[in-house]
Amino acid sequence: MSEASRAPASDELADRLIEVFDLVGPLYRRAQRKVEQDAPIEGLSVGVRAVLNLLREHGPMTVPQMGRAQALSRQFVQRMINDAAARRLVEAVPNPAHKRSSLIRLTEEGRNAIGAVIDRERAVLRQIDGDLTEADIAACVHVLSRLLRLLDDVDVD
């Protein structure tokens, strides 16, 4: 059955999904605080960490591409890129597909900084009790991805 032909969620299911959103907000904010508490070694804000990780995962991107990928305004992403560039963590390079929109890529210092942050985050996440299974995590990713797709039409600029 295609997604378009599925029946709408019941009120009970919708209420359960509201519970998910109610958990995601505090989880995100606590994770932000944890990153910023631990990041002083690299001096990264959550916003700079987000763009560095995006570049680590996807390679060079334009500022508008990063904004769309992270559901962040182009202006916010540009400020984060400016902060990262001032610290020589990223650099602008010519974009063969668009003369006026440079590609942003990680520098060696940027790769090292985001690598250190990710290593620390992994160490914290390894402390999670062993009662979570791969199936639990796959289900969580599936649900969150589906909810994110539901909101794809929300304009972030």
C-alpha positions in Angstrom: 0.0 0.0 0.0 1.4 3.4 -0.9 1.8 6.2 1.6 -0.8 8.2 -0.2 -3.4 5.5 0.0 -3.0 4.8 3.7 -5.8 5.8 6.0 -5.2 8.8 8.3 -3.8 8.0 11.8 -6.3 7.5 14.5 -6.7 10.0 17.3 -4.9 7.5 19.6 -2.0 7.2 17.2 -1.9 10.9 16.7 -1.8 11.4 20.5 1.2 8.9 20.7 3.0 10.9 18.0 2.5 14.1 20.0 4.3 12.2 22.8 7.2 11.7 20.5 7.4 15.4 19.7 7.1 16.2 23.4 10.2 14.0 24.0 12.2 15.2 21.0 12.2 18.9 22.1 13.8 18.3 25.5 16.1 15.6 24.1 17.4 18.0 21.5 17.9 20.9 24.0 19.7 18.6 26.5 21.9 17.2 23.7 22.6 20.8 22.6 23.7 21.7 26.2 25.8 18.6 26.4 27.6 19.4 23.1 28.3 23.0 24.2 29.5 21.8 27.7 31.9 19.3 26.1 32.9 21.3 23.0 35.0 24.0 24.7 38.0 21.9 23.8 37.3 22.7 20.2 35.2 25.9 21.0 32.3 24.8 18.8 28.8 26.0 19.2 25.9 23.6 18.4 25.3 25.5 15.1 28.9 25.2 14.0 29.0 21.6 15.1 25.9 20.9 12.9 27.4 22.4 9.8 30.8 20.8 10.3 29.1 17.4 10.7 27.0 18.0 7.6 30.1 18.6 5.6 31.8 15.6 7.2 28.9 13.4 6.1 28.2 14.8 2.7 31.3 16.6 1.5 31.4 20.2 0.1 28.0 21.9 0.0 26.6 25.4 -0.6 25.1 27.4 2.2 21.5 27.0 0.8 22.0 23.2 0.5 23.1 23.1 4.1 20.1 25.2 5.2 17.7 22.9 3.4 19.4 19.7 4.7 19.2 20.9 8.3 15.9 22.9 8.1 17.8 26.0 9.1 17.6 29.5 7.6 20.2 30.3 5.0 21.1 33.3 7.2 21.7 31.2 10.3 23.9 28.7 8.3 25.9 31.6 6.8 26.6 32.9 10.4 27.7 29.5 11.4 29.9 29.2 8.3 31.4 32.6 9.0 32.2 31.5 12.6 33.8 28.3 11.4 35.7 30.1 8.6 37.1 32.6 11.1 38.5 29.6 13.0 39.8 28.1 9.7 37.5 25.1 10.1 36.0 25.5 6.7 36.9 27.2 3.5 35.0 28.4 0.4 36.0 26.9 -2.9 34.7 27.5 -6.4 31.5 25.8 -7.3 31.6 24.4 -10.9 27.8 24.3 -11.0 27.2 27.9 -9.9 29.6 30.8 -10.1 28.1 32.9 -7.4 27.4 30.2 -4.8 30.7 28.8 -3.5 31.0 25.3 -2.1 32.0 25.2 1.6 34.3 22.4 2.6 36.1 21.3 5.7 39.7 22.1 6.3 42.0 19.7 8.0 41.5 21.6 11.3 37.7 21.3 10.7 37.9 17.5 10.1 40.0 17.2 13.3 37.6 19.3 15.4 34.4 17.6 14.3 36.1 14.2 14.6 37.0 14.9 18.2 33.4 16.0 19.0 31.9 12.9 17.4 34.4 10.7 19.3 33.2 12.3 22.6 29.6 12.0 21.6 30.1 8.3 20.8 31.7 7.7 24.2 28.7 9.3 25.9 26.2 7.3 23.8 28.0 4.0 24.5 26.9 4.5 28.2 23.3 3.9 27.2 21.9 0.8 28.9 22.2 -2.4 26.8 18.5 -2.8 26.6 18.2 -0.9 23.3 18.4 -3.2 20.3 19.2 -2.5 16.7 15.5 -3.0 16.0 14.6 -0.4 18.5 16.9 2.1 17.0 15.8 1.2 13.4 12.2 1.8 14.5 13.0 5.1 16.1 14.9 6.3 13.0 12.0 5.1 10.8 9.4 7.0 12.9 11.4 10.2 13.2 12.2 10.1 9.4 8.6 9.7 8.6 7.6 12.6 10.9 10.3 14.8 9.3 9.0 14.0 5.8 5.5 14.9 7.0 6.8 18.4 7.6 8.9 18.7 4.4 6.8 21.6 3.2 7.6 23.9 6.2 9.6 26.9 5.0 12.6 27.6 7.1 13.7 30.9 5.5 
